[in-house]
Amino acid sequence: MAARLLRRMLGSRLLVLRSPPWGSGSGCARAARSGTDTGSLTKQAEATVATDWKKKLTPEQFYVTREKGTEPPFSGIYLDNTESGIYCCVCCNAPLFRKLLLVLVSPSTTRCHSRKKYNSGTGWPSFSEAYGTCGSDESNTNIMRRPDNSLGSTRTEVLCKQCDAHLGHVFDDGPTPSGQRFCINSVSLNFKPGSG
């Protein structure tokens, strides 16, 4: 009974709702019937974002961070950097890794100990943990891990949690206590000396 009353009250409007004003011959209706997407907002948004990244980044930075590329080994500007500071994402500036030097001075010795960043001999800057790590808890960091099967073997990709930039990979052959080796592309980083 309620349905009949509703039909009487909205009769002509229901017809409009059943037949769209653009008719069944429009491009939108044809695309919907054929299953193709002639103007996907998602694809347009992705293209716009890619264009914005291309304007902001160098071609090498774009290739590594947005297309998941890798810089050649032993070519990165931060490979041999020994200065204390914070390494940030080149795309969004989120703090990712830290290099901290502690100098212990005694009457006979001065020692410099590197924490977090170290020379792994692999050809890429290596870090034992991400900035903000507390023990094994990475919930306060700006990195995330994702399985990567792109080369036929399983690796763990490291991405910026803020902008999804590809940074490099992490392996379980690092120094104690973490046992982690974050192998990171220099072009995915900006270095801020003295901070942290």
VEXDRENKOL-780498 format. One record per residue: x, y, z of N, C-alpha, C, O, CB in turn; residue number from 1. Coordinates in Angstrom, 3 decimals, decimal comma. Glycine has a CB too. Layout:
<rs>
n_c1	n_c2	n_c3	ca_c1	ca_c2	ca_c3	c_c1	c_c2	c_c3	o_c1	o_c2	o_c3	cb_c1	cb_c2	cb_c3	seq
X	Y	Z	X	Y	Z	X	Y	Z	X	Y	Z	X	Y	Z	NUM
...
</rs>
This chain:
<rs>
n_c1	n_c2	n_c3	ca_c1	ca_c2	ca_c3	c_c1	c_c2	c_c3	o_c1	o_c2	o_c3	cb_c1	cb_c2	cb_c3	seq
0,815	-1,180	0,000	0,000	0,000	0,000	0,865	1,253	0,000	0,584	2,207	-0,724	-0,931	-0,007	1,190	1
1,909	1,248	0,806	2,801	2,402	0,860	3,473	2,610	-0,492	3,683	3,744	-0,922	3,860	2,220	1,965	2
3,806	1,510	-1,155	4,445	1,614	-2,460	3,515	2,251	-3,476	3,959	3,065	-4,286	4,888	0,244	-2,947	3
2,203	1,894	-3,453	1,240	2,506	-4,375	1,119	3,993	-4,129	1,094	4,791	-5,066	-0,129	1,847	-4,242	4
1,042	4,360	-2,855	0,918	5,769	-2,506	2,159	6,537	-2,968	2,047	7,644	-3,495	0,711	5,936	-0,984	5
3,303	5,965	-2,776	4,543	6,606	-3,209	4,571	6,764	-4,723	4,994	7,803	-5,231	5,759	5,798	-2,740	6
4,114	5,723	-5,459	4,076	5,819	-6,918	3,158	6,919	-7,378	3,492	7,657	-8,305	3,640	4,507	-7,526	7
1,988	7,048	-6,740	1,056	8,105	-7,129	1,653	9,472	-6,876	1,507	10,384	-7,690	-0,262	7,966	-6,375	8
2,337	9,613	-5,726	2,883	10,929	-5,383	4,077	11,293	-6,269	4,237	12,463	-6,617	3,301	10,958	-3,909	9
4,898	10,348	-6,635	6,134	10,638	-7,368	6,142	10,079	-8,782	7,202	10,025	-9,406	7,310	10,090	-6,617	10
5,012	9,669	-9,302	4,923	8,986	-10,586	5,831	9,501	-11,669	6,653	8,739	-12,178	3,565	9,057	-11,065	11
5,724	10,753	-12,045	6,526	11,272	-13,144	7,994	11,366	-12,764	8,866	11,183	-13,613	6,013	12,634	-13,573	12
8,273	11,646	-11,511	9,660	11,724	-11,080	10,328	10,358	-11,120	11,515	10,267	-11,436	9,745	12,307	-9,678	13
9,601	9,300	-10,809	10,174	7,963	-10,890	10,587	7,628	-12,307	11,586	6,940	-12,515	9,189	6,931	-10,380	14
9,836	8,102	-13,280	10,206	7,873	-14,671	11,539	8,540	-14,980	12,375	7,974	-15,686	9,112	8,397	-15,616	15
11,735	9,737	-14,454	12,996	10,435	-14,671	14,143	9,648	-14,039	15,223	9,534	-14,618	12,935	11,865	-14,092	16
13,896	9,112	-12,854	14,944	8,350	-12,206	15,271	7,063	-12,965	16,416	6,611	-12,982	14,539	8,027	-10,787	17
14,241	6,480	-13,593	14,478	5,249	-14,354	15,196	5,530	-15,658	16,000	4,704	-16,089	13,164	4,536	-14,636	18
14,944	6,656	-16,304	15,624	6,984	-17,539	16,462	8,229	-17,335	15,926	9,317	-17,126	14,622	7,181	-18,684	19
17,754	8,078	-17,395	18,628	9,222	-17,179	18,412	10,283	-18,241	18,121	9,953	-19,391	20,082	8,784	-17,167	20
18,550	11,565	-17,874	18,287	12,657	-18,797	19,180	12,637	-20,029	18,820	13,215	-21,055	18,449	13,959	-18,089	21
20,347	11,980	-19,950	21,230	11,979	-21,111	20,880	10,892	-22,098	21,483	10,820	-23,169	22,656	11,822	-20,677	22
19,925	10,043	-21,771	19,455	9,026	-22,710	20,370	7,823	-22,752	21,474	7,836	-22,208	19,327	9,610	-24,092	23
19,888	6,782	-23,410	20,654	5,543	-23,433	21,713	5,539	-24,515	22,527	4,617	-24,564	19,734	4,373	-23,623	24
21,730	6,535	-25,383	22,708	6,539	-26,461	23,949	7,339	-26,144	24,813	7,485	-27,008	22,088	7,069	-27,697	25
24,073	7,870	-24,925	25,224	8,720	-24,608	26,489	7,878	-24,441	26,428	6,662	-24,257	24,955	9,537	-23,328	26
27,606	8,540	-24,508	28,893	7,873	-24,340	29,024	7,247	-22,963	29,602	6,169	-22,823	30,027	8,852	-24,572	27
28,488	7,919	-21,934	28,583	7,379	-20,580	27,834	6,062	-20,477	28,342	5,093	-19,913	28,036	8,380	-19,558	28
26,619	6,029	-21,026	25,813	4,806	-20,957	26,476	3,696	-21,758	26,496	2,544	-21,324	24,381	5,062	-21,478	29
27,021	4,035	-22,932	27,699	3,017	-23,740	28,910	2,463	-23,001	29,135	1,253	-23,007	28,127	3,600	-25,099	30
29,699	3,337	-22,361	30,884	2,892	-21,635	30,487	1,994	-20,470	31,146	0,990	-20,202	31,695	4,098	-21,129	31
29,409	2,355	-19,779	28,960	1,543	-18,656	28,518	0,166	-19,136	28,814	-0,840	-18,492	27,816	2,241	-17,909	32
27,806	0,115	-20,271	27,352	-1,173	-20,793	28,521	-2,013	-21,300	28,519	-3,233	-21,139	26,337	-0,961	-21,915	33
29,511	-1,380	-21,905	30,616	-2,148	-22,494	31,680	-2,529	-21,472	32,534	-3,373	-21,745	31,256	-1,354	-23,612	34
31,629	-1,899	-20,281	32,608	-2,215	-19,248	33,898	-1,440	-19,395	34,852	-1,709	-18,665	32,906	-3,673	-19,262	35
33,965	-0,484	-20,312	35,175	0,318	-20,457	35,021	1,615	-19,701	33,907	2,056	-19,418	35,484	0,592	-21,935	36
36,139	2,218	-19,378	36,131	3,458	-18,621	36,759	4,537	-19,491	37,975	4,573	-19,675	36,892	3,307	-17,262	37
35,909	5,422	-20,027	36,418	6,430	-20,951	36,980	7,651	-20,241	37,721	8,418	-20,855	35,328	6,855	-21,892	38
36,655	7,860	-18,973	37,148	9,045	-18,293	37,292	8,825	-16,815	36,769	9,609	-16,022	36,243	10,205	-18,544	39
37,975	7,797	-16,427	38,098	7,461	-15,018	38,757	8,591	-14,250	39,838	9,057	-14,612	38,888	6,173	-14,843	40
38,094	9,027	-13,184	38,671	10,072	-12,343	39,928	9,560	-11,656	40,871	10,321	-11,442	37,650	10,557	-11,299	41
39,949	8,286	-11,310	41,120	7,721	-10,659	42,329	7,773	-11,587	43,415	8,175	-11,168	40,846	6,279	-10,222	42
42,151	7,372	-12,838	43,263	7,404	-13,791	43,711	8,838	-14,048	44,906	9,109	-14,164	42,861	6,728	-15,114	43
42,748	9,758	-14,138	43,095	11,167	-14,348	43,853	11,707	-13,145	44,838	12,430	-13,300	41,829	12,011	-14,605	44
43,396	11,357	-11,941	44,075	11,817	-10,729	45,487	11,256	-10,663	46,421	11,976	-10,311	43,283	11,410	-9,477	45
45,656	9,971	-10,999	46,987	9,371	-10,996	47,903	10,056	-12,005	49,080	10,281	-11,720	46,895	7,875	-11,300	46
47,382	10,385	-13,165	48,180	11,071	-14,186	48,579	12,455	-13,701	49,706	12,895	-13,929	47,399	11,175	-15,512	47
47,659	13,145	-13,032	47,951	14,473	-12,498	49,029	14,395	-11,432	49,955	15,206	-11,420	46,683	15,116	-11,922	48
48,915	13,423	-10,538	49,911	13,252	-9,482	51,275	12,939	-10,089	52,283	13,501	-9,660	49,486	12,132	-8,510	49
51,320	12,051	-11,080	52,587	11,712	-11,743	53,201	12,945	-12,385	54,412	13,149	-12,311	52,373	10,616	-12,805	50
52,367	13,768	-13,015	52,860	14,999	-13,641	53,428	15,935	-12,582	54,474	16,549	-12,792	51,731	15,703	-14,431	51
52,740	16,047	-11,438	53,225	16,892	-10,347	54,572	16,390	-9,828	55,478	17,188	-9,590	52,198	16,935	-9,203	52
54,711	15,060	-9,648	55,984	14,513	-9,193	57,079	14,768	-10,223	58,213	15,065	-9,847	55,854	13,010	-8,917	53
56,768	14,661	-11,503	57,771	14,902	-12,546	58,251	16,349	-12,522	59,410	16,623	-12,835	57,198	14,563	-13,930	54
57,370	17,275	-12,152	57,759	18,689	-12,056	58,654	18,926	-10,849	59,566	19,751	-10,908	56,516	19,587	-11,969	55
58,404	18,211	-9,754	59,122	18,430	-8,494	60,472	17,727	-8,447	61,424	18,258	-7,875	58,278	17,963	-7,338	56
60,567	16,539	-9,040	61,745	15,691	-8,907	62,612	15,709	-10,158	62,137	16,026	-11,249	61,329	14,274	-8,596	57
63,885	15,368	-9,994	64,753	15,168	-11,152	64,318	13,866	-11,830	63,627	13,058	-11,210	66,280	15,120	-10,734	58
64,705	13,649	-13,085	64,344	12,382	-13,740	64,829	11,146	-12,960	64,112	10,148	-12,889	64,926	12,350	-15,152	59
66,028	11,203	-12,378	66,546	10,074	-11,615	65,745	9,856	-10,327	65,440	8,718	-9,971	68,025	10,296	-11,284	60
65,402	10,952	-9,627	64,580	10,842	-8,418	63,209	10,265	-8,741	62,696	9,427	-7,999	64,427	12,211	-7,744	61
62,615	10,707	-9,841	61,302	10,203	-10,243	61,385	8,710	-10,550	60,533	7,937	-10,112	60,771	10,978	-11,472	62
62,402	8,306	-11,298	62,573	6,903	-11,668	62,678	6,004	-10,427	62,036	4,956	-10,355	63,822	6,737	-12,547	63
63,488	6,424	-9,462	63,692	5,596	-8,266	62,476	5,632	-7,350	61,985	4,578	-6,946	64,933	6,063	-7,500	64
61,979	6,819	-7,013	60,926	6,923	-5,998	59,528	6,606	-6,507	58,725	6,040	-5,765	60,928	8,293	-5,426	65
59,214	6,952	-7,744	57,847	6,775	-8,237	57,702	5,545	-9,123	56,609	4,990	-9,239	57,410	8,004	-9,004	66
58,815	5,104	-9,762	58,758	3,935	-10,653	59,507	2,737	-10,085	59,701	1,741	-10,782	59,330	4,290	-12,016	67
59,932	2,824	-8,822	60,593	1,734	-8,103	61,912	1,302	-8,748	62,223	0,114	-8,830	59,665	0,547	-8,018	68
62,670	2,288	-9,198	63,965	2,005	-9,795	65,054	1,887	-8,742	64,788	1,962	-7,542	64,327	3,083	-10,794	69
66,276	1,701	-9,204	67,443	1,612	-8,324	68,584	2,394	-8,945	68,851	2,271	-10,140	67,858	0,130	-8,080	70
69,257	3,200	-8,133	70,437	3,899	-8,642	71,596	2,907	-8,733	71,612	1,915	-8,004	70,811	5,113	-7,727	71
72,556	3,155	-9,607	73,707	2,244	-9,714	74,477	2,185	-8,386	74,575	3,193	-7,687	74,653	2,696	-10,861	72
75,023	1,018	-8,037	75,784	0,911	-6,791	77,006	1,821	-6,814	77,588	2,074	-7,869	76,216	-0,540	-6,552	73
77,379	2,304	-5,649	78,541	3,157	-5,428	78,444	4,506	-6,141	79,461	5,170	-6,343	79,783	2,442	-5,877	74
77,236	4,916	-6,524	77,066	6,189	-7,229	76,357	7,255	-6,395	76,352	8,426	-6,776	76,297	5,962	-8,501	75
75,768	6,879	-5,281	74,950	7,803	-4,503	75,744	8,823	-3,721	76,824	8,518	-3,216	74,096	7,044	-3,570	76
75,218	10,037	-3,616	75,932	11,122	-2,932	76,027	10,910	-1,423	76,891	11,506	-0,780	75,247	12,441	-3,211	77
75,165	10,079	-0,842	75,195	9,870	0,608	75,885	8,574	1,026	75,918	8,249	2,213	73,794	9,875	1,145	78
76,432	7,838	0,072	77,077	6,565	0,385	78,172	6,730	1,438	78,223	5,970	2,405	77,661	5,948	-0,881	79
79,035	7,707	1,257	80,163	7,899	2,167	79,984	9,086	3,107	80,955	9,558	3,697	81,426	8,079	1,375	80
78,776	9,563	3,251	78,521	10,695	4,148	78,758	10,275	5,594	78,170	9,301	6,064	77,075	11,226	3,970	81
79,616	11,006	6,299	79,919	10,685	7,695	79,385	11,739	8,658	79,603	11,644	9,866	81,418	10,536	7,880	82
78,701	12,724	8,141	78,181	13,819	8,961	76,933	13,382	9,742	76,139	12,579	9,251	77,853	15,036	8,076	83
76,769	13,911	10,948	75,564	13,640	11,736	74,391	14,412	11,161	74,550	15,540	10,695	75,777	14,011	13,222	84
73,221	13,807	11,194	72,024	14,491	10,714	70,892	13,529	10,430	70,964	12,342	10,749	72,337	15,281	9,473	85
69,846	14,063	9,823	68,633	13,299	9,508	68,509	13,174	7,990	68,693	14,142	7,252	67,359	13,982	10,117	86
68,192	11,960	7,545	67,907	11,704	6,130	66,388	11,720	5,957	65,673	10,964	6,615	68,527	10,326	5,649	87
65,904	12,588	5,067	64,466	12,760	4,855	64,068	12,313	3,451	64,906	12,217	2,555	64,061	14,226	5,080	88
62,791	12,047	3,277	62,260	11,652	1,967	62,405	12,815	0,997	62,023	13,940	1,321	60,769	11,209	2,073	89
62,950	12,560	-0,185	63,149	13,596	-1,188	61,801	14,111	-1,726	61,718	15,237	-2,217	64,016	13,056	-2,340	90
60,761	13,291	-1,633	59,451	13,677	-2,163	58,640	14,528	-1,189	58,064	15,542	-1,582	58,664	12,443	-2,525	91
58,592	14,117	0,087	57,695	14,804	1,045	58,404	15,348	2,273	57,771	15,979	3,120	56,615	13,862	1,492	92
59,708	15,116	2,385	60,530	15,645	3,471	60,288	14,979	4,828	60,715	15,516	5,851	60,288	17,109	3,598	93
59,621	13,838	4,864	59,418	13,118	6,128	60,751	12,561	6,617	61,503	12,010	5,812	58,376	11,969	5,956	94
61,075	12,685	7,915	62,327	12,114	8,435	62,290	10,588	8,378	61,318	9,969	8,810	62,577	12,584	9,885	95
63,359	9,985	7,842	63,377	8,534	7,619	64,478	7,813	8,389	64,221	6,799	9,038	63,537	8,251	6,152	96
65,704	8,333	8,320	66,849	7,672	8,935	67,743	8,724	9,576	67,649	9,912	9,266	67,641	6,835	7,891	97
68,628	8,260	10,491	69,496	9,191	11,196	70,923	8,670	11,243	71,166	7,466	11,313	68,978	9,439	12,609	98
71,846	9,596	11,203	73,273	9,301	11,423	73,666	10,121	12,637	73,523	11,344	12,643	74,186	9,650	10,142	99
74,159	9,449	13,664	74,538	10,127	14,895	75,952	9,706	15,258	76,252	8,514	15,322	73,544	9,806	16,048	100
76,802	10,661	15,492	78,178	10,359	15,908	78,335	10,659	17,384	77,967	11,737	17,851	79,208	11,171	15,077	101
78,880	9,706	18,113	79,213	9,910	19,516	80,727	9,933	19,617	81,401	9,019	19,142	78,590	8,795	20,435	102
81,253	10,961	20,225	82,699	11,070	20,368	83,046	10,820	21,832	82,595	11,552	22,713	83,219	12,471	19,892	103
83,845	9,790	22,093	84,294	9,473	23,447	85,752	9,901	23,567	86,606	9,444	22,806	84,120	7,943	23,770	104
86,023	10,757	24,501	87,381	11,271	24,658	87,934	10,810	26,005	87,310	11,011	27,047	87,407	12,828	24,550	105
89,081	10,205	25,970	89,808	9,846	27,185	91,215	10,421	27,022	91,547	10,915	25,944	89,833	8,265	27,424	106
92,039	10,370	28,047	93,378	10,950	27,897	94,172	10,358	26,729	95,002	11,047	26,136	94,155	10,757	29,173	107
93,928	9,097	26,399	94,732	8,486	25,345	93,977	8,253	24,027	94,611	7,973	23,010	95,271	7,184	25,837	108
92,665	8,358	24,019	91,910	7,988	22,804	90,738	8,923	22,517	90,100	9,476	23,413	91,390	6,568	22,933	109
90,500	9,063	21,246	89,275	9,700	20,764	88,654	8,725	19,790	89,305	8,293	18,838	89,550	11,110	20,091	110
87,417	8,379	20,015	86,746	7,433	19,124	85,449	8,029	18,598	84,728	8,733	19,306	86,467	6,104	19,851	111
85,185	7,734	17,372	83,899	8,114	16,791	83,122	6,836	16,520	83,621	5,925	15,861	84,082	8,960	15,479	112
81,928	6,775	17,019	81,064	5,618	16,792	79,878	6,057	15,949	79,204	7,036	16,272	80,588	4,990	18,141	113
79,634	5,355	14,903	78,498	5,662	14,043	77,303	4,856	14,501	77,409	3,649	14,723	78,821	5,369	12,559	114
76,183	5,506	14,643	74,940	4,818	14,991	73,953	4,973	13,856	73,887	6,025	13,222	74,345	5,366	16,310	115
73,208	3,959	13,605	72,113	3,919	12,631	72,598	3,796	11,186	72,118	2,915	10,474	71,266	5,160	12,770	116
73,527	4,638	10,720	74,043	4,531	9,351	75,422	3,896	9,426	76,216	4,215	10,311	74,101	5,937	8,637	117
75,698	2,998	8,493	76,996	2,330	8,491	77,371	1,945	7,065	76,538	1,985	6,160	76,977	1,081	9,405	118
78,634	1,572	6,879	79,119	1,152	5,572	78,989	-0,362	5,472	79,738	-1,104	6,107	80,594	1,605	5,343	119
78,030	-0,811	4,666	77,798	-2,257	4,516	78,632	-2,855	3,391	78,712	-4,077	3,259	76,319	-2,529	4,254	120
79,258	-1,998	2,576	80,045	-2,473	1,451	79,211	-2,882	0,242	79,743	-3,438	-0,720	80,876	-3,622	1,885	121
77,910	-2,610	0,284	77,015	-3,035	-0,800	76,908	-2,015	-1,931	76,478	-2,355	-3,033	75,641	-3,305	-0,247	122
77,296	-0,768	-1,664	77,216	0,269	-2,698	76,062	1,233	-2,513	75,895	2,157	-3,309	77,101	-0,369	-4,037	123
75,266	1,035	-1,482	74,166	1,954	-1,173	74,258	2,348	0,297	74,753	1,569	1,112	72,775	1,306	-1,491	124
73,788	3,549	0,650	73,756	3,910	2,068	72,970	2,856	2,852	71,895	2,430	2,428	73,126	5,319	2,265	125
73,512	2,443	3,990	72,872	1,406	4,802	72,606	1,925	6,204	73,422	2,636	6,791	73,744	0,140	4,859	126
71,461	1,558	6,718	71,029	1,976	8,045	70,564	0,749	8,810	70,018	-0,186	8,224	69,901	3,043	7,963	127
70,782	0,753	10,129	70,374	-0,395	10,935	68,954	-0,253	11,465	68,349	-1,241	11,883	71,330	-0,582	12,090	128
68,416	0,961	11,452	67,029	1,158	11,864	66,511	2,485	11,340	67,286	3,381	11,002	66,900	1,101	13,396	129
65,197	2,599	11,277	64,550	3,824	10,801	64,450	4,844	11,934	64,413	4,489	13,113	63,145	3,514	10,232	130
64,408	6,100	11,552	64,235	7,187	12,516	62,888	7,015	13,223	61,855	6,872	12,569	64,322	8,583	11,812	131
62,903	7,028	14,551	61,669	6,874	15,323	61,448	5,461	15,825	60,475	5,204	16,533	60,496	7,288	14,494	132
62,344	4,529	15,469	62,213	3,142	15,939	62,489	3,083	17,436	63,428	3,706	17,931	63,183	2,196	15,168	133
61,661	2,326	18,149	61,860	2,116	19,579	61,951	0,603	19,794	60,938	-0,095	19,767	60,689	2,764	20,439	134
63,169	0,105	20,008	63,364	-1,345	20,080	63,090	-1,946	18,712	63,781	-1,625	17,745	62,441	-1,987	21,160	135
62,093	-2,813	18,619	61,710	-3,372	17,316	60,402	-2,765	16,815	59,863	-3,200	15,797	61,577	-4,899	17,409	136
59,895	-1,766	17,525	58,624	-1,124	17,176	58,867	0,007	16,168	59,503	1,009	16,495	57,919	-0,575	18,451	137
58,357	-0,159	14,947	58,492	0,858	13,903	57,209	1,669	13,707	57,077	2,366	12,701	58,885	0,203	12,591	138
56,271	1,593	14,636	54,986	2,273	14,454	55,115	3,798	14,441	54,247	4,480	13,896	54,029	1,857	15,552	139
56,173	4,338	15,025	56,375	5,789	15,038	57,361	6,256	13,971	57,872	7,373	14,044	56,863	6,227	16,401	140
57,625	5,417	12,995	58,537	5,785	11,920	57,743	6,246	10,702	56,518	6,138	10,669	59,458	4,601	11,553	141
58,453	6,756	9,712	57,829	7,160	8,443	58,133	6,170	7,333	58,105	6,528	6,155	58,303	8,553	8,034	142
58,422	4,937	7,696	58,646	3,912	6,682	57,597	2,821	6,803	56,997	2,626	7,860	60,059	3,316	6,809	143
57,390	2,116	5,703	56,585	0,903	5,739	57,285	-0,133	4,876	58,083	0,196	3,999	55,118	1,164	5,244	144
56,971	-1,381	5,144	57,569	-2,506	4,433	56,505	-3,179	3,585	55,336	-3,255	3,964	58,207	-3,518	5,421	145
56,937	-3,669	2,420	56,012	-4,353	1,515	56,775	-5,471	0,798	57,902	-5,253	0,354	55,377	-3,349	0,483	146
56,178	-6,668	0,676	56,844	-7,749	-0,071	57,099	-7,330	-1,520	56,262	-6,675	-2,141	55,990	-9,040	-0,034	147
58,252	-7,711	-2,044	58,635	-7,389	-3,418	59,129	-8,661	-4,090	60,165	-9,205	-3,709	59,729	-6,273	-3,459	148
58,397	-9,132	-5,083	58,768	-10,334	-5,829	59,191	-10,000	-7,259	59,131	-10,860	-8,137	57,601	-11,323	-5,848	149
59,612	-8,775	-7,498	59,854	-8,290	-8,854	61,042	-8,955	-9,559	61,059	-8,998	-10,789	60,074	-6,814	-8,815	150
62,005	-9,460	-8,849	63,184	-10,056	-9,492	63,207	-11,577	-9,384	64,259	-12,195	-9,546	64,448	-9,490	-8,878	151
62,071	-12,172	-9,115	61,998	-13,618	-9,030	62,334	-14,177	-7,660	62,206	-15,381	-7,440	62,901	-14,212	-10,028	152
62,761	-13,333	-6,739	62,995	-13,766	-5,362	62,262	-12,791	-4,449	61,975	-11,660	-4,841	64,536	-13,827	-5,022	153
61,968	-13,225	-3,253	61,226	-12,371	-2,335	62,177	-11,469	-1,568	63,106	-11,931	-0,906	60,391	-13,214	-1,365	154
61,923	-10,179	-1,675	62,654	-9,176	-0,900	61,620	-8,345	-0,154	60,418	-8,521	-0,352	63,568	-8,271	-1,822	155
62,077	-7,451	0,692	61,171	-6,553	1,396	61,484	-5,126	0,973	62,557	-4,594	1,258	61,294	-6,719	2,941	156
60,527	-4,522	0,292	60,658	-3,142	-0,163	60,423	-2,192	1,005	59,610	-2,470	1,886	59,667	-2,846	-1,315	157
61,137	-1,071	1,006	60,955	-0,023	2,008	60,391	1,193	1,292	60,947	1,659	0,297	62,304	0,320	2,749	158
59,265	1,708	1,820	58,597	2,871	1,228	58,385	3,949	2,283	58,358	3,664	3,480	57,247	2,465	0,597	159
58,235	5,182	1,831	57,872	6,278	2,721	56,392	6,121	3,068	55,545	6,006	2,182	58,164	7,680	2,061	160
56,098	6,118	4,348	54,721	5,942	4,813	53,851	7,152	4,462	52,631	7,024	4,352	54,701	5,706	6,328	161
54,466	8,321	4,285	53,707	9,544	4,030	53,312	9,720	2,570	52,217	10,205	2,285	54,503	10,730	4,471	162
54,191	9,331	1,634	53,902	9,604	0,211	54,087	8,383	-0,693	53,955	8,497	-1,912	54,795	10,726	-0,284	163
54,390	7,224	-0,117	54,520	5,974	-0,863	55,726	5,952	-1,810	55,736	5,198	-2,784	53,263	5,729	-1,651	164
56,728	6,768	-1,529	57,944	6,772	-2,362	58,751	5,499	-2,107	58,922	5,080	-0,963	58,817	8,035	-2,069	165
59,239	4,897	-3,179	60,143	3,748	-3,063	61,489	4,270	-2,573	62,041	5,210	-3,145	60,291	2,982	-4,438	166
62,015	3,658	-1,510	63,289	4,085	-0,941	64,401	3,077	-1,200	65,542	3,456	-1,462	63,142	4,312	0,548	167
64,067	1,797	-1,126	65,053	0,738	-1,291	64,492	-0,559	-0,732	63,305	-0,846	-0,885	66,386	1,105	-0,595	168
65,355	-1,347	-0,077	64,953	-2,640	0,479	65,612	-2,854	1,831	66,614	-2,217	2,155	65,319	-3,788	-0,484	169
65,043	-3,751	2,611	65,629	-4,101	3,910	65,928	-5,595	3,920	65,159	-6,404	3,401	64,672	-3,715	5,091	170
67,074	-5,944	4,529	67,537	-7,321	4,583	67,874	-7,683	6,031	68,122	-6,804	6,856	68,769	-7,527	3,657	171
67,882	-8,967	6,328	68,142	-9,450	7,685	69,604	-9,808	7,910	69,900	-10,776	8,610	67,280	-10,653	7,978	172
70,512	-9,049	7,331	71,946	-9,345	7,502	72,708	-8,141	8,050	73,898	-7,977	7,781	72,563	-9,782	6,166	173
72,014	-7,297	8,821	72,629	-6,100	9,370	73,291	-6,329	10,716	73,285	-7,443	11,239	71,608	-5,027	9,499	174
73,862	-5,267	11,275	74,564	-5,381	12,558	73,595	-5,552	13,732	72,403	-5,262	13,627	75,437	-4,148	12,787	175
74,138	-6,027	14,838	73,344	-6,125	16,058	73,150	-4,720	16,627	73,998	-3,872	16,350	74,030	-7,065	17,105	176
72,159	-4,417	17,360	71,178	-5,348	17,886	69,993	-5,602	16,938	69,262	-6,573	17,136	70,669	-4,835	19,195	177
69,783	-4,766	15,928	68,576	-4,909	15,094	68,684	-6,061	14,102	67,684	-6,709	13,794	68,309	-3,617	14,336	178
69,899	-6,324	13,597	70,072	-7,341	12,569	69,526	-6,929	11,211	69,463	-7,743	10,289	69,416	-8,605	13,003	179
69,131	-5,667	11,087	68,526	-5,166	9,851	69,540	-4,358	9,040	70,387	-3,659	9,596	67,288	-4,301	10,168	180
69,434	-4,469	7,715	70,216	-3,612	6,813	69,235	-2,955	5,848	68,755	-3,580	4,902	71,327	-4,435	6,032	181
68,950	-1,687	6,108	68,125	-0,904	5,193	69,050	-0,397	4,101	69,905	0,451	4,357	67,384	0,285	5,928	182
68,892	-0,895	2,914	69,721	-0,556	1,763	68,937	0,488	0,957	67,991	0,133	0,254	70,075	-1,843	0,886	183
69,312	1,758	1,048	68,481	2,863	0,587	69,173	3,636	-0,541	70,374	3,899	-0,474	68,155	3,805	1,754	184
68,418	3,991	-1,561	68,928	4,795	-2,674	69,174	6,236	-2,218	68,292	6,856	-1,622	67,937	4,766	-3,867	185
70,362	6,769	-2,494	70,671	8,164	-2,133	69,695	9,150	-2,768	69,313	10,134	-2,136	72,099	8,514	-2,556	186
69,287	8,895	-4,014	68,422	9,857	-4,701	67,023	9,927	-4,095	66,253	10,830	-4,421	68,319	9,500	-6,168	187
66,691	8,988	-3,222	65,384	9,051	-2,562	65,448	9,864	-1,267	64,447	10,005	-0,565	64,873	7,637	-2,266	188
66,632	10,396	-0,958	66,853	11,090	0,313	67,308	12,533	0,142	67,920	12,899	-0,862	67,870	10,346	1,124	189
66,994	13,336	1,146	67,595	14,654	1,366	68,242	14,585	2,731	67,686	13,983	3,649	66,528	15,835	1,275	190
69,412	15,193	2,883	70,122	15,142	4,151	70,056	16,496	4,851	70,329	17,531	4,244	71,583	14,721	3,934	191
69,695	16,481	6,117	69,684	17,695	6,943	70,776	17,553	7,994	70,596	16,838	8,979	68,275	17,928	7,616	192
71,912	18,228	7,796	73,027	18,063	8,733	72,728	18,599	10,115	71,988	19,567	10,290	74,248	18,741	8,198	193
73,338	17,928	11,110	73,282	18,401	12,498	71,961	18,227	13,212	71,894	18,477	14,415	73,627	19,809	12,530	194
70,905	17,810	12,532	69,637	17,678	13,227	69,498	16,288	13,817	70,121	15,332	13,355	68,475	17,973	12,287	195
68,668	16,194	14,849	68,340	14,907	15,438	69,300	14,510	16,484	69,159	13,442	17,079	68,283	13,860	14,411	196
</rs>
